[in-house]
Amino acid sequence: MALCPQCGKEIPEGVLSCPECGASVQPPAEQVSSQPVSAPASVQAAPAQAPSAVQKSRILSYLIPFILIVIIAAAVTVYVYKTYYGELPLRAVIPAETQMYMEINLAPGKNKAEIEKEIENLEKSKIFRSISKELQKEVKINIREDVLSCIYPAVAVAVLAPEGSPGIFEYLEDSLNEKNYTTCQMNLKNISTALEMWADDHNGSYPGNLQDVESTEYLHKLPVCPAKGVYKYRHISNPEGYYIECSQNAHANIGVSGNFPAYSSEDGILRGERHPHSKKEVPVIIVVSIRDNDKAKTTIEKFKEMAKKKGITYSEIDYRGMKIYAPNKTDSSDTVFVSLIRNIMVFSDKETSARRAIDAYLNKGENLASNPAFAQAQSEGISSPNILFYLDLKKLAALSDALDLPNEELKSALAAIKTISFSAKDDGKSKLSSRFTVIVEPNSKSKLISEFFKDSDKIKEFKSLKFLPKDASIYGASNYKKLLSVMKPLLSAIPNMPVTFDDLIKELNKELGVDVEKDLLPNLTGEVAQVTNLSDIMSAVMKLAMEKGSQFPNTGAVYDLTLCKSNLKKIANALDAYADEHKGKFPSDLNALVPKYLKSLSRCPAGGKYYYAVSDNDTNFRIECRSNAHKDAGVEGNKPYYSSEEGPSREVPKFASSAAKSNYFQFPVAYMIGIKNKDAIKPFYDKITKNFLEKAYEGVTVKTNPQGSVSCALFDDCILVASTSGTYTCEKIIDNLKKTKAFVADIPSYNLTSLARRGDILAIEYIKLGPIMSVINPIFKGISSYATGEYQDMAAAAGEMIDYMDKFEDSWIVLTTDDGVLRYEVDLFYKKK
């Protein structure tokens, strides 16, 4: 153990700066013996000859120290660069049991001058200046001098698994149990409303049991306590009344003892006695990388002084040669612990978290880098990312019962997910990349998960993309066979789905006149690709809008209709709240809602008058917007309306003519569907295109439907289907096939081969942003010039986003899967400067 040359304190081995004063410490130099060397004798000039062995040794005696100095200098330079400006050791202080971690490194690998320049640009920003000014006023710390000057722009946040606890997700139970308790109270309130309605129709007498009001106009179905409590009902005959309670002590986990909540006809809701229960807390660590330790210490002192003015004093705790600045516990619970570990500052919510961070850094406990789950998530992400997010979900499965998921399939899918990670990186030159990764158990019992990793038809490269023309805006391809296999368990797992997978297949069978699953799919490769020119679509839409503007709904009128519907919904919600407190009765006048249930009564933005009516027994209502106010949106009569029995009306803005509608929805798009056996497919193809018109083009038979909206052609390895309303029709694709023109595969950023190495590609999309933005930008700027009032700020914000997107030329979006890893990747390519 060495001693600090400045303050004399002991320094742990391997630490190169004093934990007390921060002075740098050089490791002791090794002693090397050396023999004195005599000065060389003067010699006569002689012809040049090879140096002797003695001369070689003399040359080496000068070179070796020089080489050593260069090596040491290079090592120190690399060390300093990595420590302050390269890969920052933030994860070194994060304990291995961390289950949620986020790291933001705004300038990875940049030197001090570059960082200073970025900070200067940051300070020039109006947004930063306003935030900085507010912070400075609040905390009395100069953002420039006390913060930006001493920190490196890298921050990490970690949520730790509490000591003695299996995981942080258990702490969701508190909020879940509170929600269950609130829901249970609402259930009892709804039952009481049904009982009061029963009594109104039965001379003030209540039923003998709850089953009498179930499956009636009063109550369609008895609600169930989400915490597994059982509702018990007692009819009281003298005086007439009732009492309902949630039995079995179902809400004891939030400190509610006994059979509560309950509802009495005399006293209303009874919440019961609530005893204190121990709320679980989640340890959190925030880590900041420091460039200047001395300035960091000064900032800490200012922070302590600021806290002192608020009555919070700090004391120093020595722990393993490091210092923890700890608030006195008696002063305030809303305080923070601060630790300075070499070039890292740690903020924690409790002292134990600070100690765990120091242990991780000194290798007295494992750090995050040694966590196998994190290592796998990191390896699947982007290397040296600007942003890294990691979430360990292994413990979440234990909560699946408490989460009250609707079926076992969703529970098993949840249990199969191990970790989720997200990483993003801007290389500062040409590309912005992001990758979202889900790591699962591939041999899971879950059908939903296992279908992703079935060893079916593996498409490593999409052959059909090579057929598509290069100059379109959007290209895509997918392994729809695998996606369909995933859709089946997914649709069956989602509760209350109105349409099942089998229903979709039956509808498709009826539409095509074939058995899709039995006869059609086995003869297809599973590959489908599409191409679209979005700039053509935008141009066509704008042309139609200018030529036939009267045939389309007025945009402002559609907005007014939407806002009017929203107004009626708000009034209806207020009426329901009123009825809950008035035994299910609605008011005779809407003014009764103000100000308790509504601050003010909304008005129709199109000038319509709201008409309100209640039934004779005040148990139903209807609100209408009158005066035919929304005719410009294609909605006639007293609409929209809202009824307590029917809910909201379902108006859809109408086109003035069917021609406008058909023209509006024709998109220039083409699809390539891969086939295995042309002879097996041909009978189905001929059946579907039986009434199509035929035309020969470049030796290929092109078929077009009688309406002229779809064309198709059959090749040896694919079926081509295309709309005829745009540039990318069958003829364009056939030109590419026959004349070998420029394909999508010729795009410089086309990196499908490298992406395919990551496993099965389920779907891929290429978007050429340049031509799209060239159409969107002038259109938006023309529209935004009309914005007034509050909409000007919205238009300005949207304009900034469009200006930002205008910096990009191309984009790749890819969904891949491989050995228990599902990845969603996005690459945006900057325009060449």
Buried (B, 14 or more C-beta within 10 A) or exposed (E): EBEBEEEEBEBEEEBEBBBBBBBEBEEEEEEEEEEEEEEEEEEEEEEEEEEEEEEEEBEEEEEEEEEEEEEEEEEEEEEEBEBBBBBBBBBBBBBBBBBBBBBBBBBBBBEEEEBEEBBEEBEEEEEBEEEBEEBBEEBEBBBEEBBBBBBBBBBBBBBBBBEEBEBBBBBBBBEBBEEBBEBBBEBBBBBBBBBBBBBBEEEEEBBEEBEBBBEEEBBEEBBEBBBEBEBBBEBEEEEEBBBBBBBBBBBBBBBBEBBBBBBBBEEEBBEBEEEEEEEEEBBBBBBBBBBBBEBBBBBBEBBBEBBEEEEBBBEEBEBEBBBBBBBEEEBEEEBBBBBBBBBBBBBBBBBBBBBBBBBBBBEEBEBBBBBEBBEBBBEBBBEEBBBBBBBBBBBBBEBBEBBEBEEEBBBBBBBBBBBBBBBBBBEBEBBBBBBBBBBBBBEBBBBBBBBBBEEEBEBEBBBBBBBBBBEBBBBBBBBBBBBBBBBBBBBBBEEEEEEEBEEBBEEBBEEEEBEBEEBBBEBBBBBBBBBBBBBBBBBBBEEBBEEBEEBBBBEEBBEBBBEBBBBBBBBBBBBBBBBBEEBBBBBEEBEBBEEEBBEEBBEBBBEBEBEBEBEEEBBEBBBBBBBEBBEBBBBEEBBBBBBBEEEBBEBEBEBBEEEBEEBBEBBBBBBBBBBEEBEBBEEBBEEBBEEBEEBEBEEBEBBBBEEEEBBBBBBEBBBBBBBBBBBBBBBBBBBBBEEEEEBBBEBEBBEBEEBBEBBBBBBBBBBBBBBBBEBBBEBBEEEBEEBEEEEEEEBEEBBEEBEEBBEBBBBBBBBBBBEBBBBBBBBBBBEEE
